[in-house]
């Protein structure tokens, strides 16, 4: 090998070694300057919202409505009782970052009714003409539009409009007519009646602004008929106790159904305290065939579509009542049972036989006569008539 070739191979080896060293040094420098990769963190799950449970509920008894409204708007109270006429005062109240917006949907009414109780076990309410005169001396329009803010409508019977069994058949639709009221009192005066001898007390429950206003209106209008009218207010427990024990002249009260069935209006207001082991009815019975089902006729009730004939089970009864409508014969051991029955089934195309009903219908001291009670005779124990109700 010549000297020149040896030098060439040596130079090539040196160059390769330099390149290798340069690569190694470059890699080392790169590894020392590039940051180590950051590990991807595990996502933290979003915590479930904490359910805030109240450990205690504080009731603030505020009889003044303006005070209740102020406490609610200030955030001191979470819930406040406000009459419809004052709803505008709480509308758009800021609540937890939101605004309270009250929207009235008259297509979805509540089946709440407001009514007046007249204690017919006391004078002068045991006189039908007095009750009629008082009914004509009520400013219904003022009550509905001003006190209830147009959110109520007149109701002329116990079962609200829209429910099965509602009917206006045979109902007197009383309106404010002071001339008519004075005329009725005038006829009573001709028979020796003196309204100034009677002091009428209208009572309502403490803190109920709407009823306080209604009581004041009744005092004003009924005084114009010659009666001495006073207004009294009681705490709710004492108020209910007075109503339960008939310890009142006139009471202002309402009713909210426990369930959406006409029975929840008929049962509390039209009661008989009877127990039925069998209850049947037969439609379109010929007058001559009434004796096929009844031993005697105890009561006849005319409804919108039927003449309801009530009596005990048996044969031999003779019917001499009205026949201008189809007869519906009811077999019942207690004639009072028809009051609830005829409104619920008189127009029903359903079965003509009701199953045994062992449930005892207890007497209710809260009950009242139907809305036509102002025309009932003196045998009625208690009369009521509806001021207004959502229908």
Secondary structure, 3 states (H helix, E strand, C coil): CCHHHHHHHHHHHHHHHHHHHHHHHHHHHHHHHCCCCCCCCCCCCCCCCCCCCCCCCCCCCCCCHHHHHHHHHCCCCCCCCCCHHHHHHHCCCEECCEECCCCCCCCCCCCEEEEEEECCCCCCCCCHHHHHHHHHCCCHHHHHHHHCCCCCECCCCCCCCCCCCCCCCCCCCCCCCHHHHHHHHHHHHHCCCCHHHCEEEEEEECCCHHHHHHHHHHHHHHHCCCCEEEEEEECHHHHHHHHHCCCCCEEEEEEECCCCCCHHHHHHHCCCCCECCCEEEEEEECHHHHHHCECCCCEEEECCCEEEEEECECCCCCCCCCCCCEEEEEECCCCCHHHHHHHHHCCCCCCCEECCCCCECCCCCCCCCCCCHHHCCCCCCCEEEEEEECC
